Amino acid sequence: MNAWRGAMGTEARPCEQVLPGSIRRRVTPLGRRALAAAWSLAPEQNTRFIFSSRHGEYSRTFSMLQTLAREDTVSPADFSMSVHHALAGAMSIAMGNRQGHTALAAGPDTFGYGLMEAAACLSERPSDPVLLVHYDEPLPDAYAGVADDDAGTVLALSLQPPRGVGDIEVQATPGTAEAPGQSEDLATAFLAFLCSSEPEAACRGDRMMWRWRRV
């Protein structure tokens, strides 16, 4: 894959400047950051969306669980927006984008599989650009002691097919054997690799060892 353009959620323009009000009102602060980062890359009409998130907009899900614990009725709107592909669907509708989209969650390896899915989409239809949006936030305090999450991350990447110059090769192997460049946060490790001049980097996931190499 080649010609990435990235936008960190913390650096993207305020969501009020890039997101329609109909979307802003329906998503959580995390969702607004993720969509603002994606929107700032000005995706084309034929762009395919890949959304990856370990827990999704979990603040909404946690609120629904608390509602159920009180034996109250869960809001249908909250339920419909709690699924992992809700943000991808909302963005597709707002942009009039009829291309397919994918939403995935794979524990600590989520970003790695999201990047692999994006590369697979490019291989399948090289003429269509791919937008990868990865987002997560720390779990609520109620999960202290059992959660192994790091600080929240929002990262959007626009990818294009290989061109022979500046291409990046993605490789994943089963197991977590010792390797340089280990990190618990794949998205942060990948971003650090992109921003560096290193020829390659490796990062330990949960069940996979991820490697990225400039070819």
GIFEN-V277262 format. One record per residue. N is the residue number from 1. PSI is psi in radians with two decimals (none if undefined). OMEGA is omega in whole degrees, 0 to 359 (999 if undefined). D_CENTER is the distance of its C-alpha to the mean C-alpha in whole Angstrom. Layout:
# GIFEN-V277262
n=N psi=PSI omega=OMEGA d_center=D_CENTER
n=N psi=PSI omega=OMEGA d_center=D_CENTER
This chain:
# GIFEN-V277262
n=1 psi=2.78 omega=189 d_center=17
n=2 psi=2.90 omega=169 d_center=18
n=3 psi=0.93 omega=177 d_center=18
n=4 psi=2.59 omega=169 d_center=14
n=5 psi=2.21 omega=186 d_center=14
n=6 psi=2.70 omega=175 d_center=12
n=7 psi=2.02 omega=174 d_center=11
n=8 psi=2.46 omega=182 d_center=11
n=9 psi=-0.59 omega=182 d_center=11
n=10 psi=-0.27 omega=183 d_center=14
n=11 psi=-0.17 omega=181 d_center=16
n=12 psi=2.81 omega=178 d_center=15
n=13 psi=2.68 omega=179 d_center=18
n=14 psi=2.46 omega=185 d_center=19
n=15 psi=-0.47 omega=180 d_center=17
n=16 psi=-0.39 omega=182 d_center=21
n=17 psi=-0.31 omega=187 d_center=21
n=18 psi=-0.30 omega=184 d_center=18
n=19 psi=2.39 omega=174 d_center=18
n=20 psi=2.57 omega=181 d_center=20
n=21 psi=-0.56 omega=181 d_center=22
n=22 psi=-0.49 omega=178 d_center=22
n=23 psi=-0.77 omega=182 d_center=18
n=24 psi=-0.65 omega=184 d_center=18
n=25 psi=-0.32 omega=186 d_center=21
n=26 psi=-0.30 omega=186 d_center=19
n=27 psi=2.84 omega=180 d_center=15
n=28 psi=2.98 omega=176 d_center=15
n=29 psi=-0.69 omega=177 d_center=15
n=30 psi=-0.77 omega=179 d_center=11
n=31 psi=-0.67 omega=179 d_center=11
n=32 psi=-0.69 omega=178 d_center=13
n=33 psi=-0.76 omega=181 d_center=11
n=34 psi=-0.80 omega=181 d_center=8
n=35 psi=-0.61 omega=178 d_center=10
n=36 psi=-0.70 omega=178 d_center=13
n=37 psi=-0.76 omega=180 d_center=10
n=38 psi=-0.77 omega=183 d_center=10
n=39 psi=-0.56 omega=182 d_center=13
n=40 psi=-0.28 omega=178 d_center=15
n=41 psi=0.02 omega=176 d_center=14
n=42 psi=1.08 omega=181 d_center=16
n=43 psi=2.56 omega=179 d_center=15
n=44 psi=2.91 omega=183 d_center=18
n=45 psi=-0.49 omega=182 d_center=20
n=46 psi=0.26 omega=180 d_center=19
n=47 psi=2.39 omega=175 d_center=15
n=48 psi=2.33 omega=183 d_center=13
n=49 psi=2.34 omega=171 d_center=10
n=50 psi=2.05 omega=178 d_center=7
n=51 psi=2.17 omega=179 d_center=5
n=52 psi=2.33 omega=180 d_center=4
n=53 psi=2.32 omega=180 d_center=5
n=54 psi=-0.77 omega=184 d_center=9
n=55 psi=-0.11 omega=184 d_center=11
n=56 psi=-2.75 omega=177 d_center=9
n=57 psi=1.32 omega=192 d_center=12
n=58 psi=-0.38 omega=177 d_center=14
n=59 psi=-0.60 omega=177 d_center=17
n=60 psi=-0.78 omega=180 d_center=18
n=61 psi=-0.74 omega=180 d_center=18
n=62 psi=-0.67 omega=178 d_center=20
n=63 psi=-0.69 omega=178 d_center=22
n=64 psi=-0.68 omega=178 d_center=23
n=65 psi=-0.69 omega=177 d_center=24
n=66 psi=-0.66 omega=178 d_center=26
n=67 psi=-0.77 omega=179 d_center=28
n=68 psi=-0.65 omega=179 d_center=28
n=69 psi=-0.52 omega=177 d_center=30
n=70 psi=0.02 omega=181 d_center=32
n=71 psi=0.56 omega=174 d_center=33
n=72 psi=3.07 omega=181 d_center=32
n=73 psi=2.29 omega=179 d_center=30
n=74 psi=2.41 omega=178 d_center=27
n=75 psi=2.22 omega=177 d_center=26
n=76 psi=-0.62 omega=179 d_center=25
n=77 psi=-0.75 omega=178 d_center=23
n=78 psi=-0.71 omega=180 d_center=21
n=79 psi=-0.78 omega=183 d_center=21
n=80 psi=-0.48 omega=180 d_center=19
n=81 psi=0.02 omega=183 d_center=17
n=82 psi=-0.26 omega=181 d_center=16
n=83 psi=2.75 omega=188 d_center=14
n=84 psi=-0.49 omega=182 d_center=11
n=85 psi=0.18 omega=182 d_center=11
n=86 psi=-0.76 omega=181 d_center=13
n=87 psi=-0.71 omega=178 d_center=11
n=88 psi=-0.72 omega=179 d_center=10
n=89 psi=-0.74 omega=180 d_center=14
n=90 psi=-0.72 omega=180 d_center=15
n=91 psi=-0.67 omega=178 d_center=14
n=92 psi=-0.76 omega=180 d_center=15
n=93 psi=-0.79 omega=182 d_center=19
n=94 psi=-0.57 omega=182 d_center=19
n=95 psi=-0.13 omega=185 d_center=19
n=96 psi=0.52 omega=182 d_center=21
n=97 psi=2.07 omega=183 d_center=18
n=98 psi=0.15 omega=177 d_center=20
n=99 psi=2.79 omega=179 d_center=18
n=100 psi=2.71 omega=175 d_center=16
n=101 psi=2.76 omega=182 d_center=12
n=102 psi=2.43 omega=174 d_center=11
n=103 psi=2.30 omega=184 d_center=9
n=104 psi=2.70 omega=176 d_center=9
n=105 psi=2.30 omega=183 d_center=9
n=106 psi=0.78 omega=178 d_center=11
n=107 psi=-2.54 omega=181 d_center=12
n=108 psi=-0.30 omega=180 d_center=12
n=109 psi=0.16 omega=188 d_center=12
n=110 psi=-0.89 omega=182 d_center=8
n=111 psi=-0.69 omega=180 d_center=6
n=112 psi=-0.77 omega=179 d_center=10
n=113 psi=-0.55 omega=175 d_center=10
n=114 psi=-0.75 omega=178 d_center=7
n=115 psi=-0.67 omega=178 d_center=9
n=116 psi=-0.71 omega=178 d_center=12
n=117 psi=-0.70 omega=178 d_center=11
n=118 psi=-0.75 omega=178 d_center=11
n=119 psi=-0.67 omega=179 d_center=14
n=120 psi=-0.68 omega=178 d_center=16
n=121 psi=-0.71 omega=178 d_center=15
n=122 psi=-0.67 omega=179 d_center=17
n=123 psi=-0.63 omega=181 d_center=19
n=124 psi=-0.78 omega=182 d_center=20
n=125 psi=1.44 omega=184 d_center=21
n=126 psi=-0.40 omega=182 d_center=21
n=127 psi=-0.27 omega=183 d_center=22
n=128 psi=2.11 omega=177 d_center=19
n=129 psi=2.77 omega=182 d_center=16
n=130 psi=2.36 omega=177 d_center=12
n=131 psi=2.06 omega=177 d_center=9
n=132 psi=2.19 omega=178 d_center=6
n=133 psi=2.03 omega=178 d_center=4
n=134 psi=2.33 omega=183 d_center=1
n=135 psi=2.51 omega=175 d_center=4
n=136 psi=2.80 omega=177 d_center=8
n=137 psi=2.72 omega=179 d_center=11
n=138 psi=2.54 omega=178 d_center=15
n=139 psi=2.76 omega=180 d_center=16
n=140 psi=2.81 omega=182 d_center=20
n=141 psi=-0.42 omega=180 d_center=23
n=142 psi=-0.35 omega=181 d_center=24
n=143 psi=0.15 omega=179 d_center=22
n=144 psi=2.33 omega=180 d_center=24
n=145 psi=-0.35 omega=179 d_center=25
n=146 psi=-0.35 omega=180 d_center=23
n=147 psi=2.51 omega=178 d_center=19
n=148 psi=0.52 omega=183 d_center=18
n=149 psi=2.60 omega=172 d_center=15
n=150 psi=-2.96 omega=178 d_center=15
n=151 psi=2.75 omega=182 d_center=14
n=152 psi=2.61 omega=182 d_center=11
n=153 psi=2.37 omega=170 d_center=9
n=154 psi=2.15 omega=182 d_center=7
n=155 psi=2.21 omega=176 d_center=6
n=156 psi=2.34 omega=181 d_center=7
n=157 psi=2.29 omega=174 d_center=9
n=158 psi=2.12 omega=186 d_center=12
n=159 psi=2.60 omega=178 d_center=13
n=160 psi=2.85 omega=183 d_center=17
n=161 psi=2.81 omega=178 d_center=19
n=162 psi=2.52 omega=178 d_center=21
n=163 psi=-0.03 omega=178 d_center=24
n=164 psi=-0.30 omega=179 d_center=26
n=165 psi=2.17 omega=179 d_center=25
n=166 psi=0.27 omega=179 d_center=22
n=167 psi=2.67 omega=178 d_center=21
n=168 psi=2.22 omega=178 d_center=18
n=169 psi=2.32 omega=180 d_center=19
n=170 psi=2.27 omega=181 d_center=16
n=171 psi=2.43 omega=178 d_center=18
n=172 psi=2.33 omega=179 d_center=18
n=173 psi=2.50 omega=180 d_center=21
n=174 psi=2.59 omega=178 d_center=22
n=175 psi=2.96 omega=181 d_center=23
n=176 psi=0.93 omega=179 d_center=22
n=177 psi=2.76 omega=181 d_center=25
n=178 psi=2.37 omega=178 d_center=26
n=179 psi=2.68 omega=179 d_center=24
n=180 psi=2.75 omega=174 d_center=24
n=181 psi=0.48 omega=182 d_center=21
n=182 psi=2.54 omega=179 d_center=20
n=183 psi=2.61 omega=178 d_center=17
n=184 psi=-0.31 omega=182 d_center=16
n=185 psi=1.79 omega=184 d_center=12
n=186 psi=-0.73 omega=182 d_center=11
n=187 psi=-0.76 omega=179 d_center=8
n=188 psi=-0.71 omega=179 d_center=12
n=189 psi=-0.71 omega=180 d_center=14
n=190 psi=-0.72 omega=179 d_center=12
n=191 psi=-0.72 omega=178 d_center=12
n=192 psi=-0.68 omega=178 d_center=16
n=193 psi=-0.77 omega=180 d_center=17
n=194 psi=-0.66 omega=184 d_center=16
n=195 psi=-0.05 omega=181 d_center=18
n=196 psi=3.12 omega=176 d_center=21
n=197 psi=0.21 omega=181 d_center=24
n=198 psi=2.47 omega=180 d_center=23
n=199 psi=-0.42 omega=180 d_center=24
n=200 psi=2.87 omega=179 d_center=22
n=201 psi=2.76 omega=179 d_center=20
n=202 psi=2.62 omega=182 d_center=19
n=203 psi=2.35 omega=180 d_center=17
n=204 psi=2.20 omega=172 d_center=18
n=205 psi=-2.65 omega=179 d_center=16
n=206 psi=-0.89 omega=180 d_center=17
n=207 psi=-0.07 omega=183 d_center=19
n=208 psi=2.66 omega=169 d_center=18
n=209 psi=2.14 omega=184 d_center=19
n=210 psi=2.36 omega=179 d_center=16
n=211 psi=2.45 omega=177 d_center=18
n=212 psi=2.38 omega=185 d_center=17
n=213 psi=2.38 omega=174 d_center=21
n=214 psi=2.25 omega=184 d_center=22
n=215 psi=none omega=999 d_center=24
